[in-house]
Amino acid sequence: MRRTWGFTLIEMLVVVALMGIFLAIAAPSFAGLIRSNRVQAAADELVGVLQYARGEAITRGVTVTLTATDANAWNAGFTLSAAGQTLPLRRIDASGLQSGVTVSSGAAQASFSATGTSGTTTNQCFTICSADQSGQCRFVGLSVTGRITPPSTTRPQTGECS
């Protein structure tokens, strides 16, 4: 009698059914992970642009301004421009930002002086949240000294977001 190796059709169907059940249980938490990663990526991108703006202001020795395309709706895009130049240093439109994320601030622009300090007299706070109102948010602060706080799930206590 010869022994055969392999799986029967019934064994394969049982495995596929079990995998389907496990995937159905794991899918909602996986969606939350994706949402959280999108918000974190958008916050990291904003910090990178702010750091770039500060570096350009110091390097060029002029004021560099980051301006929201649409009043206080930063997720519509923004433009980075240096004082005395007609062409922007960088333009990021809505398609260049993370989808499903809203970015807001109390101001329509953020600027850095030639010394790297903030061009405003008050601290600024950027709030990056998931567009589906799930509570997934990150906060990025910009102090008058030019310090950029890294993305945090809680509001910075240093005054930027108070």
N, CA, C and O of each residue as an XYZ file, in Angstrom:
648
protein
N       0.832     -1.166      0.000
C       0.000      0.000      0.000
C       0.892      1.250      0.000
O       1.803      1.394      0.815
N       0.598      2.121     -0.925
C       1.401      3.318     -1.082
C       0.780      4.486     -0.318
O      -0.426      4.718     -0.409
N       1.604      5.223      0.436
C       1.107      6.357      1.222
C       1.241      7.627      0.380
O       2.296      7.887     -0.199
N       0.172      8.410      0.318
C       0.205      9.659     -0.449
C       0.366     10.840      0.498
O      -0.090     10.811      1.641
N       1.019     11.872     -0.004
C       1.261     13.074      0.784
C       0.398     14.205      0.253
O       0.162     14.304     -0.951
N      -0.072     15.058      1.155
C      -0.858     16.211      0.730
C      -2.035     16.456      1.646
O      -2.179     15.823      2.692
N      -2.870     17.385      1.234
C      -4.041     17.766      2.015
C      -5.297     17.359      1.269
O      -5.330     17.339      0.038
N      -6.309     17.041      2.018
C      -7.593     16.750      1.390
C      -8.339     18.058      1.189
O      -7.984     19.081      1.775
N      -9.350     18.023      0.378
C     -10.153     19.208      0.100
C     -10.830     19.721      1.371
O     -10.922     20.930      1.582
N     -11.291     18.827      2.194
C     -11.964     19.217      3.442
C     -10.979     19.922      4.376
O     -11.331     20.926      4.994
N      -9.769     19.418      4.484
C      -8.760     20.070      5.329
C      -8.465     21.488      4.835
O      -8.347     22.416      5.635
N      -8.348     21.648      3.535
C      -8.093     22.978      2.970
C      -9.253     23.926      3.241
O      -9.024     25.087      3.578
N     -10.495     23.460      3.103
C     -11.661     24.307      3.358
C     -11.734     24.738      4.822
O     -12.114     25.872      5.116
N     -11.375     23.848      5.732
C     -11.369     24.191      7.160
C     -10.331     25.283      7.434
O     -10.609     26.236      8.162
N      -9.156     25.148      6.861
C      -8.097     26.151      7.051
C      -8.520     27.498      6.473
O      -8.316     28.531      7.109
N      -9.098     27.501      5.293
C      -9.552     28.751      4.671
C     -10.656     29.397      5.504
O     -10.670     30.617      5.664
N     -11.572     28.605      6.030
C     -12.653     29.143      6.873
C     -12.091     29.753      8.153
O     -12.525     30.827      8.569
N     -11.133     29.078      8.778
C     -10.513     29.618      9.993
C      -9.755     30.915      9.706
O      -9.814     31.858     10.495
N      -9.054     30.961      8.596
C      -8.342     32.193      8.228
C      -9.321     33.339      8.011
O      -9.049     34.472      8.408
N     -10.453     33.053      7.388
C     -11.475     34.079      7.179
C     -12.018     34.617      8.487
O     -12.237     35.820      8.621
N     -12.236     33.742      9.452
C     -12.729     34.165     10.767
C     -11.689     35.041     11.464
O     -12.033     36.085     12.017
N     -10.432     34.630     11.445
C      -9.375     35.418     12.087
C      -9.208     36.781     11.418
O      -9.005     37.783     12.104
N      -9.290     36.828     10.102
C      -9.180     38.107      9.400
C     -10.352     39.025      9.712
O     -10.175     40.237      9.831
N     -11.541     38.462      9.845
C     -12.713     39.276     10.184
C     -12.578     39.879     11.578
O     -13.048     40.991     11.821
N     -11.949     39.167     12.479
C     -11.731     39.681     13.837
C     -10.636     40.750     13.833
O     -10.745     41.742     14.554
N      -9.589     40.564     13.038
C      -8.440     41.467     13.051
C      -8.634     42.726     12.213
O      -7.943     43.718     12.450
N      -9.537     42.724     11.253
C      -9.682     43.851     10.324
C      -9.988     45.187     11.000
O      -9.364     46.181     10.629
N     -10.899     45.279     11.962
C     -11.169     46.587     12.574
C      -9.955     47.194     13.279
O      -9.726     48.399     13.181
N      -9.185     46.383     13.978
C      -8.007     46.930     14.649
C      -6.934     47.303     13.631
O      -6.154     48.225     13.868
N      -6.887     46.616     12.532
C      -5.932     46.951     11.479
C      -6.278     48.299     10.855
O      -5.382     49.074     10.520
N      -7.569     48.584     10.696
C      -7.997     49.883     10.162
C      -7.588     51.005     11.108
O      -7.182     52.076     10.657
N      -7.689     50.773     12.408
C      -7.258     51.765     13.392
C      -5.763     52.013     13.313
O      -5.311     53.148     13.467
N      -4.997     50.967     13.076
C      -3.551     51.103     12.936
C      -3.204     51.929     11.705
O      -2.322     52.786     11.761
N      -3.881     51.681     10.608
C      -3.645     52.448      9.381
C      -3.984     53.917      9.610
O      -3.236     54.799      9.189
N      -5.100     54.180     10.269
C      -5.520     55.553     10.569
C      -4.465     56.256     11.429
O      -4.094     57.397     11.154
N      -3.995     55.584     12.448
C      -2.980     56.148     13.340
C      -1.682     56.437     12.589
O      -1.049     57.469     12.812
N      -1.287     55.530     11.703
C      -0.064     55.726     10.922
C      -0.190     56.899      9.958
O       0.785     57.617      9.736
N      -1.374     57.107      9.381
C      -1.582     58.247      8.482
C      -1.432     59.568      9.231
O      -0.791     60.502      8.748
N      -2.033     59.629     10.416
C      -1.950     60.851     11.222
C      -0.497     61.111     11.621
O      -0.029     62.246     11.540
N       0.217     60.073     12.051
C       1.616     60.238     12.445
C       2.476     60.655     11.255
O       3.358     61.502     11.398
N       2.231     60.070     10.083
C       2.997     60.432      8.888
C       2.759     61.889      8.504
O       3.698     62.589      8.126
N       1.515     62.353      8.596
C       1.208     63.753      8.284
C       1.885     64.685      9.277
O       2.398     65.735      8.890
N       1.892     64.314     10.554
C       2.548     65.134     11.576
C       4.055     65.182     11.341
O       4.669     66.241     11.462
N       4.648     64.044     11.007
C       6.081     64.006     10.717
C       6.417     64.846      9.491
O       7.446     65.520      9.457
N       5.551     64.805      8.489
C       5.753     65.602      7.281
C       5.710     67.096      7.609
O       6.529     67.866      7.108
N       4.761     67.503      8.444
C       4.661     68.908      8.835
C       5.895     69.349      9.610
O       6.416     70.438      9.370
N       6.369     68.525     10.532
C       7.580     68.850     11.283
C       8.764     68.992     10.330
O       9.583     69.898     10.487
N       8.857     68.109      9.351
C       9.936     68.195      8.369
C       9.904     69.487      7.578
O      10.948     70.093      7.334
N       8.716     69.914      7.175
C       8.583     71.168      6.424
C       8.936     72.359      7.314
O       9.598     73.293      6.862
N       8.501     72.332      8.571
C       8.841     73.421      9.497
C      10.350     73.482      9.737
O      10.925     74.570      9.782
N      10.988     72.330      9.890
C      12.437     72.301     10.082
C      13.162     72.795      8.832
O      14.163     73.505      8.931
N      12.664     72.426      7.676
C      13.238     72.903      6.423
C      13.113     74.422      6.332
O      14.064     75.103      5.949
N      11.937     74.955      6.684
C      11.714     76.401      6.634
C      12.664     77.128      7.573
O      13.233     78.156      7.205
N      12.838     76.609      8.768
C      13.743     77.235      9.738
C      15.185     77.196      9.227
O      15.915     78.182      9.331
N      15.584     76.060      8.681
C      16.935     75.937      8.135
C      17.180     76.889      6.976
O      18.248     77.493      6.882
N      16.198     77.026      6.092
C      16.331     77.949      4.960
C      16.403     79.397      5.437
O      17.148     80.198      4.872
N      15.642     79.738      6.465
C      15.677     81.106      6.998
C      17.065     81.432      7.535
O      17.588     82.520      7.296
N      17.653     80.500      8.252
C      18.992     80.722      8.805
C      20.029     80.760      7.691
O      20.899     81.631      7.685
N      19.947     79.827      6.752
C      20.918     79.747      5.661
C      20.877     80.974      4.763
O      21.921     81.522      4.411
N      19.678     81.408      4.391
C      19.524     82.540      3.476
C      19.628     83.888      4.179
O      19.888     84.909      3.543
N      19.425     83.887      5.490
C      19.483     85.133      6.237
C      18.279     86.033      6.010
O      18.376     87.252      6.154
N      17.144     85.438      5.656
C      15.908     86.198      5.423
C      14.751     85.487      6.122
O      14.889     84.348      6.568
N      13.623     86.164      6.212
C      12.427     85.560      6.781
C      11.826     84.575      5.783
O      11.667     84.888      4.603
N      11.498     83.393      6.267
C      10.847     82.374      5.447
C       9.472     82.117      6.055
O       9.341     81.899      7.259
N       8.447     82.146      5.197
C       7.068     82.033      5.657
C       6.386     80.812      5.057
O       6.515     80.528      3.866
N       5.671     80.107      5.896
C       4.853     78.967      5.495
C       3.409     79.435      5.588
O       2.926     79.744      6.677
N       2.708     79.490      4.445
C       1.357     80.044      4.393
C       0.363     78.986      3.941
O       0.584     78.291      2.950
N      -0.737     78.872      4.684
C      -1.805     77.939      4.311
C      -2.475     78.428      3.039
O      -2.697     79.627      2.873
N      -2.796     77.513      2.144
C      -3.453     77.860      0.892
C      -4.841     78.429      1.135
O      -5.268     79.360      0.452
N      -5.543     77.867      2.111
C      -6.919     78.278      2.380
C      -7.063     78.687      3.843
O      -7.265     77.831      4.704
N      -6.962     79.972      4.132
C      -7.110     80.554      5.482
C      -6.466     79.669      6.540
O      -5.241     79.543      6.563
N      -7.250     79.055      7.413
C      -6.694     78.222      8.479
C      -6.753     76.733      8.163
O      -6.431     75.910      9.020
N      -7.155     76.378      6.956
C      -7.257     74.968      6.564
C      -5.943     74.526      5.930
O      -5.776     74.585      4.712
N      -5.031     74.091      6.759
C      -3.707     73.702      6.286
C      -3.745     72.437      5.431
O      -2.833     72.210      4.636
N      -4.781     71.609      5.578
C      -4.825     70.384      4.785
C      -5.188     70.647      3.326
O      -5.163     69.722      2.514
N      -5.527     71.899      2.974
C      -5.757     72.252      1.573
C      -4.430     72.493      0.859
O      -4.402     72.665     -0.360
N      -3.336     72.507      1.611
C      -2.010     72.735      1.054
C      -1.386     73.983      1.640
O      -2.045     74.761      2.330
N      -0.098     74.164      1.356
C       0.588     75.352      1.837
C       1.785     75.666      0.958
O       2.266     74.827      0.196
N       2.254     76.917      1.091
C       3.357     77.414      0.285
C       4.458     77.915      1.203
O       4.191     78.578      2.206
N       5.687     77.598      0.857
C       6.851     78.040      1.607
C       7.590     79.056      0.750
O       8.031     78.738     -0.354
N       7.727     80.277      1.255
C       8.378     81.315      0.455
C       9.358     82.115      1.301
O       9.178     82.274      2.508
N      10.396     82.613      0.644
C      11.415     83.436      1.298
C      11.168     84.893      0.961
O      10.719     85.220     -0.138
N      11.460     85.761      1.908
C      11.276     87.196      1.701
C      12.159     87.669      0.552
O      13.327     87.292      0.453
N      11.587     88.497     -0.310
C      12.340     89.056     -1.427
C      12.402     88.171     -2.653
O      13.058     88.529     -3.631
N      11.742     87.027     -2.631
C      11.741     86.142     -3.794
C      10.324     86.006     -4.327
O       9.362     85.915     -3.564
N      10.213     85.995     -5.639
C       8.887     85.892     -6.244
C       8.418     84.443     -6.348
O       7.221     84.174     -6.247
N       9.332     83.522     -6.546
C       8.967     82.105     -6.654
C       9.030     81.440     -5.282
O       9.948     81.707     -4.506
N       8.067     80.583     -4.980
C       8.095     79.899     -3.678
C       9.222     78.870     -3.609
O       9.627     78.310     -4.628
N       9.716     78.632     -2.410
C      10.737     77.608     -2.208
C      10.140     76.218     -2.386
O      10.769     75.311     -2.932
N       8.916     76.081     -1.913
C       8.242     74.790     -1.997
C       6.737     75.027     -1.949
O       6.256     75.871     -1.193
N       6.011     74.288     -2.751
C       4.551     74.362     -2.748
C       4.024     72.939     -2.578
O       4.353     72.040     -3.352
N       3.214     72.762     -1.565
C       2.637     71.449     -1.299
C       1.133     71.586     -1.401
O       0.510     72.262     -0.582
N       0.546     70.948     -2.403
C      -0.911     71.035     -2.555
C      -1.574     69.881     -1.808
O      -0.896     69.021     -1.245
N      -2.880     69.873     -1.810
C      -3.638     68.885     -1.036
C      -3.307     67.454     -1.446
O      -3.333     66.553     -0.607
N      -2.998     67.230     -2.714
C      -2.695     65.869     -3.160
C      -1.349     65.391     -2.628
O      -1.087     64.188     -2.606
N      -0.490     66.319     -2.199
C       0.806     65.944     -1.658
C       0.771     65.610     -0.182
O       1.780     65.190      0.385
N      -0.377     65.790      0.445
C      -0.528     65.506      1.864
C      -1.191     64.150      2.075
O      -1.742     63.569      1.140
N      -1.136     63.659      3.287
C      -1.781     62.390      3.618
C      -3.289     62.502      3.429
O      -3.890     63.494      3.843
N      -3.902     61.508      2.815
C      -5.358     61.525      2.654
C      -6.019     61.090      3.961
O      -5.447     60.321      4.733
N      -7.225     61.591      4.194
C      -7.967     61.225      5.390
C      -7.482     61.899      6.655
O      -7.773     61.432      7.756
N      -6.737     63.006      6.511
C      -6.172     63.714      7.652
C      -6.490     65.195      7.530
O      -6.433     65.752      6.433
N      -6.826     65.839      8.644
C      -7.027     67.287      8.653
C      -5.926     67.944      9.469
O      -5.532     67.446     10.524
N      -5.437     69.066      8.967
C      -4.398     69.837      9.650
C      -4.957     71.222      9.907
O      -5.419     71.889      8.982
N      -4.918     71.660     11.152
C      -5.446     72.984     11.473
C      -4.516     73.704     12.439
O      -3.709     73.097     13.143
N      -4.662     75.021     12.440
C      -3.884     75.874     13.331
C      -4.688     77.140     13.568
O      -5.605     77.453     12.808
N      -4.352     77.852     14.603
C      -5.048     79.100     14.882
C      -4.601     80.234     13.991
O      -5.176     81.322     14.043
N      -3.593     80.008     13.180
C      -3.055     81.056     12.310
C      -2.957     80.544     10.883
O      -2.856     79.340     10.646
N      -2.989     81.472      9.936
C      -2.910     81.109      8.522
C      -1.474     81.005      8.032
O      -1.235     80.593      6.897
N      -0.511     81.377      8.879
C       0.881     81.264      8.457
C       1.801     81.080      9.655
O       1.459     81.406     10.792
N       2.970     80.552      9.362
C       4.041     80.417     10.346
C       5.298     80.923      9.666
O       5.528     80.636      8.491
N       6.105     81.669     10.386
C       7.312     82.197      9.756
C       8.502     82.090     10.694
O       8.364     82.005     11.914
N       9.674     82.096     10.076
C      10.936     82.053     10.809
C      11.786     83.226     10.359
O      11.881     83.514      9.166
N      12.404     83.902     11.318
C      13.277     85.031     10.997
C      14.657     84.505     10.615
O      14.908     83.301     10.673
N      15.538     85.404     10.228
C      16.883     85.026      9.801
C      17.687     84.374     10.922
O      18.665     83.676     10.654
N      17.289     84.591     12.168
C      17.990     83.976     13.299
C      17.401     82.627     13.689
O      17.913     81.969     14.594
N      16.334     82.208     13.019
C      15.712     80.922     13.303
C      14.595     80.987     14.321
O      13.979     79.968     14.633
N      14.323     82.183     14.848
C      13.209     82.319     15.786
C      11.917     82.478     15.007
O      11.925     82.794     13.818
N      10.812     82.256     15.696
C       9.514     82.400     15.046
C       9.278     83.864     14.710
O       9.670     84.756     15.462
N       8.641     84.100     13.588
C       8.355     85.465     13.160
C       7.128     86.053     13.827
O       6.753     87.189     13.534
N       6.490     85.297     14.725
C       5.304     85.792     15.418
C       5.626     86.020     16.893
O       6.647     85.555     17.400
N       4.750     86.731     17.558
C       4.962     87.027     18.978
C       4.236     86.052     19.893
O       4.310     86.173     21.116
N       3.539     85.091     19.308
C       2.835     84.086     20.115
C       3.211     82.688     19.649
O       3.607     82.482     18.502
N       3.082     81.742     20.551
C       3.318     80.340     20.211
C       2.212     79.849     19.287
O       1.091     80.355     19.320
N       2.538     78.858     18.464
C       1.556     78.284     17.548
C       1.421     76.795     17.799
O       2.360     76.129     18.236
N       0.235     76.290     17.512
C      -0.030     74.865     17.660
C      -0.696     74.351     16.389
O      -1.657     74.944     15.900
N      -0.186     73.261     15.867
C      -0.796     72.597     14.719
C      -1.450     71.320     15.233
O      -0.827     70.538     15.951
N      -2.702     71.118     14.863
C      -3.444     69.926     15.264
C      -3.679     69.076     14.025
O      -4.300     69.526     13.062
N      -3.187     67.862     14.055
C      -3.324     66.934     12.936
C      -4.219     65.793     13.412
O      -3.848     65.046     14.318
N      -5.399     65.657     12.801
C      -6.369     64.644     13.238
C      -6.859     63.821     12.058
O      -6.783     64.244     10.904
N      -7.355     62.649     12.373
C      -7.991     61.812     11.369
C      -9.296     62.476     10.947
O     -10.036     62.981     11.792
N      -9.580     62.481      9.661
C     -10.768     63.162      9.138
C     -12.066     62.487      9.563
O     -13.126     63.108      9.502
N     -12.005     61.241      9.987
C     -13.234     60.538     10.362
C     -13.636     60.748     11.824
O     -14.496     60.032     12.338
N     -13.027     61.715     12.488
C     -13.372     62.069     13.872
C     -13.221     60.892     14.841
O     -14.002     60.757     15.782
N     -12.230     60.054     14.612
C     -12.027     58.885     15.474
C     -11.244     59.219     16.735
O     -11.079     58.365     17.606
N     -10.768     60.431     16.838
C      -9.994     60.824     18.014
C      -8.502     60.633     17.849
O      -7.739     60.925     18.770
N      -8.070     60.149     16.697
C      -6.646     59.998     16.427
C      -6.075     61.374     16.091
O      -6.330     61.892     15.004
N      -5.312     61.970     16.997
C      -4.749     63.305     16.770
C      -3.295     63.361     17.213
O      -2.868     62.616     18.095
N      -2.550     64.252     16.588
C      -1.185     64.577     16.999
C      -1.096     66.097     17.063
O      -1.783     66.805     16.326
N      -0.243     66.585     17.953
C      -0.061     68.017     18.123
C       1.398     68.366     17.887
O       2.300     67.693     18.388
N       1.621     69.426     17.118
C       2.964     69.932     16.854
C       2.976     71.388     17.284
O       2.142     72.178     16.843
N       3.912     71.738     18.138
C       3.993     73.109     18.631
C       5.158     73.858     18.017
O       6.183     73.269     17.672
N       4.987     75.165     17.885
C       6.040     76.055     17.395
C       6.128     77.220     18.371
O       5.209     78.034     18.458
N       7.233     77.298     19.102
C       7.377     78.355     20.100
C       7.943     79.617     19.455
O       8.436     79.580     18.327
N       7.868     80.732     20.180
C       8.380     82.002     19.650
C       9.895     81.957     19.480
O      10.453     82.753     18.726
N      10.561     81.044     20.164
C      12.011     80.910     20.017
C      12.390     80.092     18.787
O      13.571     79.978     18.458
N      11.391     79.521     18.100
C      11.648     78.720     16.910
C      11.716     77.230     17.185
O      11.942     76.442     16.267
N      11.523     76.834     18.428
C      11.559     75.415     18.784
C      10.314     74.718     18.248
O       9.191     75.185     18.440
N      10.533     73.601     17.579
C       9.441     72.802     17.024
C       9.324     71.547     17.878
O      10.261     70.753     17.958
N       8.170     71.370     18.514
C       7.998     70.170     19.336
C       7.631     69.000     18.432
O       6.833     69.159     17.508
N       8.199     67.840     18.686
C       7.865     66.677     17.863
C       6.405     66.281     18.045
O       5.791     66.628     19.054
N       5.841     65.556     17.075
C       4.434     65.156     17.175
C       4.160     64.388     18.462
O       4.920     63.500     18.850
N       3.065     64.748     19.111
C       2.691     64.128     20.369
C       1.188     63.871     20.376
O       0.422     64.601     19.749
N       0.778     62.835     21.086
C      -0.652     62.548     21.202
C      -1.307     63.433     22.255
O      -2.533     63.500     22.336
N      -0.496     64.108     23.057
C      -1.013     65.057     24.043
C      -0.512     66.451     23.699
O       0.555     66.611     23.107
N      -1.276     67.438     24.070
C      -0.867     68.815     23.805
C       0.415     69.124     24.570
O       0.515     68.806     25.755
N       1.404     69.741     23.908
C       2.633     70.111     24.616
C       2.325     71.055     25.776
O       1.506     71.965     25.641
N       2.972     70.840     26.895
C       2.739     71.667     28.075
C       3.679     72.869     28.131
O       3.702     73.594     29.126
N       4.444     73.080     27.082
C       5.408     74.175     27.073
C       4.790     75.487     26.625
O       5.499     76.487     26.510
N       3.508     75.511     26.372
C       2.831     76.750     26.017
C       2.440     76.866     24.560
O       1.603     77.706     24.227
N       3.008     76.058     23.674
C       2.695     76.177     22.258
C       1.233     75.866     21.969
O       0.613     76.508     21.122
N       0.694     74.896     22.661
C      -0.668     74.452     22.377
C      -1.604     74.666     23.554
O      -2.602     73.957     23.686
N      -1.304     75.607     24.388
C      -2.168     75.813     25.558
C      -3.296     76.760     25.243
O      -4.120     77.049     26.111
